[in-house]
Amino acid sequence: MGRRVGKRKEAPISLPSVDARTAGPIDLAALAGPSTRSRGAEDPIWQPIHGISLQDYARLAREAQARGIVDQAGMIRVAKELGWHPGETKAAFDGWAVRIGQSVEVGQQFRMLLGF
């Protein structure tokens, strides 16, 4: 009889043994996720991007949400109405999106500022 294609068994993956009760917190950054480590107020991740703080970004997101705006282009139009430079606003939005993706704490703070 011939060998069936696609029916081979895969070798089991060997993972290190970890006791969940004593392992301590896991930083998801080690698994290519956002970091769960605590960041102090002086950490550069909290610094404004092109003068736009996380609080400013959340305030603008709330305003856009109240107007039914769900895309970045619409948010930039609202920011322009508030006197913000469109190019700097886009760069700040992109930067805050990266930081939120890098740190669970930044994402939690952003959601808190949004009122969630």
N, C-alpha and C positions, 0 to 999 in steps of 0.2 A: 504494500500500500504506500501511496505517496504521502508526503508531508503536507499538512494543511497550512496554507498561507494565513498569517494573522492569528494563529491560535497558540502561539508560544506563551509560556508562563514567564512573567517578568520576575527578576530576582527581587527579593524583599529589600526594602530600604532600611538601613540600620541607623537609628537615631540615638543620641545619648540619653541615658536615663536621667530624669529630673524629678525631684520630689516637689510637687506643687505647693506643699505646705511650708517649705523652707527656701524655695528658690528666690523669693523676693520679687520686686517689680521687674517687668520685662519692658525694655525700651524697644518699641516697634521699629525704630530706625535700623536696628540690627537685622530686621527681616524685610528691609526695603519699604517700610511704612513710615508714617509720620512719627517724629520723636515724641515720647511721653515724658521725657525728663523735664523737671521744673526749671523755669527760666526766671532769673531775677529781673527787677525793673531796669537794671543797667544793661541788660543783654541787647545787642544791636538789633535783634529781631523785632523789637518794639519801636525802633526809631521810625519817624515818618519817612515816607518815600515821596520825593519831590514836594515836600511840605504837607503831604496828606497822611494824617495819622490813621490808626485803625479806627478810632472813634469817628473821624471824619468820613471814612469809608463806610462805616455802619450807618451813620446819619444819612448819607447820600443813598445808600441801599434802602433804608426805610422810606425815604421820600419817593424813590423810584417805585417801590412796591405799592405805596399809597396811590400812585398814579397809574398803576397797572403795567408798569414797564418791567420787562423781564429779560432784557438783553443789555450787553455792555454798551452798545451804540446809544441806546436810549438813556442809559445812566450818564454817559458822557455829555449828551445834550442837556440833561438836568444840571450837571456840574458846570457846563458853560453858562447856563442861566445864573448860576451862583457866582460867576466871575472866575471860575477855575480855568486854567489853560488846558484845552483838549488833549494835546500831546502828553503833557505831564500827568494829566489825569489818567490816561490810558496806561502809561508806564507804571503809575502807582497802583492801579487796579491789578495789572498783571503781576506786579511785585507782591502785593498783599495776597493774591491767590496762591503764589508760590509759597509764601511764608505760612499760610494757613495749611497748605499741604505738607509742609515740613514739620509742623509742631501741633500736636493735639491741643496744647494749652492756648495757642494763638487762635485756633478754630473755636475753642470753647469760649474764649473772651469775645470773639466776633459775634457768636450766636447770642451771648449774654447782652451785648450792646444792641443787637437787633431786637431783643425782647423775647427771645425764645427760651 
